[in-house]
């Protein structure tokens, strides 16, 4: 599989009625420095999509939740990934926020690799994640969650 030099990414801070947010425990064995960490639902934006469309699609694929739209992004990040084969890829990520009733996500629409890369899906509070000692990404995740809580009130 050929990786592009630049990847557009959309992520969703999905909040429930108790300000808990949904995270996926993922492993990245293809990175130069493999890491297991908690991340928000989301992924690559397809060529024919804008970031909001990609976020809606990814949210459905990774959780089963159907939403019509997510509004404007609440945060953006620029980054870079280095893969074990030496490939370097820049990234541009837009984060969106959505509030819903708590539910149990489904795996019905996961891609084959997601069954390998995703080990767990769970709802967290900011305090739980901060005290857990668990790795999460991106580093300002708790700040982004605070922005999402404010944006969805």
Secondary structure, DSSP 8 states (H G I E B T S, - for coil): ----SEEEEEEEEEE-TTS-EEEEEEE-TTBSS--EEEE-EEEE--TT--HHHHHHHHHHHHH----S---S-SEEEEEEEEBTTS-EEEEEEEEEEEE--------TT--TTHHHHEEEEEEE-HHHHHHH---BSSTTHHHHHHHHHHHT-
